[in-house]
Amino acid sequence: MSRPAVHPVEPPPFIDGRNDAAPPRRVRMKDVQGMPGTPTGLALRLCQFIFALISLAVMATTSDFPDVTAFRYLVAAVGLQSLWSLSLAMIDIHALCVKRSLRNPALITTYAIGDGITSTLTFAAACACAGITVLISNDLNKCDVNHCKRFMSATAMAFISWFAVSPSFFFNFWSLASR
Amino acid sequence: MSRPAVHPVEPPPFIDGRNDAAPPRRVRMKDVQGMPGTPTGLALRLCQFIFALISLAVMATTSDFPDVTAFRYLVAAVGLQSLWSLSLAMIDIHALCVKRSLRNPALITTYAIGDGITSTLTFAAACACAGITVLISNDLNKCDVNHCKRFMSATAMAFISWFAVSPSFFFNFWSLASR
């Protein structure tokens, strides 16, 4: 009678310390620098807030900005951007202080949508102002009667603020898609 | 002498008709309508191309567009957009005719980057033209000496073209992140 022989079947491989035969555990979202609740994420938010605020301040202190629709729109857009970035920066500071993770799909979705909207508005406002500033300074050469330098500074700051929002948006969107 | 016995090890389960013990085959990207190589994707490309071409034609037929930097930029941006969308539409038509899949990570990356660049350029140009058109028509009331209607039509067509590029970009970016 044959005894139970050792069967030449390899044991299931152990990868990363867990057994592949076990049902796959829910993978937690990865901790990528630049995402909400990380120091880089906080730095991005502060950049967005500071540049949006500078843009707002520079544009709002020119005497003739209410005469041009695009300049009024820039003030509104960077105002919204600075409020949004400040709120998220404060949430990030809180999360870093109490060491709590913000990698929650519902939160990330909200952040991605909010970032998408505010960044689109800021970029649109910056482009509209850039178009008008270039029209005044290069095409019409009327910088002597306009605050060209201030318009340019405000536009440039709005663009920098948009540059700082884009990585936040892409990080959130990417982690939402890849979870 | 013992004969080779049937060992009481369960056969590896067959899921979806393939053997899990076999080395995992490269998972194919999902077939989502709107992605390259699908009829909806082709419809989006054709929309982008047609609206970009109309915008280009309307703006290029105004006599004074070369005087304004933003209008020259719009012509360049929608020109690039129409070339890009036409090329991808032709690739889509070819893929649909020969029933070949375009869901290849390298190709999707190229599409996502190209869509991101062309849509940003088109949107920036449309916003700059919108700023100037609103300045001429609402703020300065000088529509009697300018082609306001044509500028507005060209701007609106550029915005519609951008609206049609955005889903293509998001589909590609999403499928890139979620593969």
Chai-1 contact restraints between the chains, C-beta under 6 A:
chainA,res_idxA,chainB,res_idxB,connection_type,confidence,min_distance_angstrom,max_distance_angstrom,comment,restraint_id
A,S2,B,S2,contact,1.0,0.0,6.0,A-B,restraint_1
A,S2,B,A5,contact,1.0,0.0,6.0,A-B,restraint_2
A,H7,B,H7,contact,1.0,0.0,6.0,A-B,restraint_3
A,V9,B,V9,contact,1.0,0.0,6.0,A-B,restraint_4
A,V68,B,D139,contact,1.0,0.0,6.0,A-B,restraint_5
A,T69,B,V134,contact,1.0,0.0,6.0,A-B,restraint_6
A,T69,B,N138,contact,1.0,0.0,6.0,A-B,restraint_7
A,T69,B,D139,contact,1.0,0.0,6.0,A-B,restraint_8
A,A70,B,G131,contact,1.0,0.0,6.0,A-B,restraint_9
A,A124,B,C127,contact,1.0,0.0,6.0,A-B,restraint_10
A,C127,B,A124,contact,1.0,0.0,6.0,A-B,restraint_11
A,C127,B,C127,contact,1.0,0.0,6.0,A-B,restraint_12
A,C127,B,A128,contact,1.0,0.0,6.0,A-B,restraint_13
A,A128,B,C127,contact,1.0,0.0,6.0,A-B,restraint_14
A,A128,B,G131,contact,1.0,0.0,6.0,A-B,restraint_15
A,G131,B,A70,contact,1.0,0.0,6.0,A-B,restraint_16
A,G131,B,A128,contact,1.0,0.0,6.0,A-B,restraint_17
A,G131,B,G131,contact,1.0,0.0,6.0,A-B,restraint_18
A,G131,B,I132,contact,1.0,0.0,6.0,A-B,restraint_19
A,I132,B,G131,contact,1.0,0.0,6.0,A-B,restraint_20
A,I132,B,L135,contact,1.0,0.0,6.0,A-B,restraint_21
A,V134,B,T69,contact,1.0,0.0,6.0,A-B,restraint_22
A,L135,B,I132,contact,1.0,0.0,6.0,A-B,restraint_23
A,N138,B,T69,contact,1.0,0.0,6.0,A-B,restraint_24
A,D139,B,V68,contact,1.0,0.0,6.0,A-B,restraint_25
A,D139,B,T69,contact,1.0,0.0,6.0,A-B,restraint_26
A,W174,B,A177,contact,1.0,0.0,6.0,A-B,restraint_27
A,A177,B,W174,contact,1.0,0.0,6.0,A-B,restraint_28
A,A177,B,A177,contact,1.0,0.0,6.0,A-B,restraint_29
A,A177,B,S178,contact,1.0,0.0,6.0,A-B,restraint_30
A,S178,B,A177,contact,1.0,0.0,6.0,A-B,restraint_31
A,S178,B,S178,contact,1.0,0.0,6.0,A-B,restraint_32
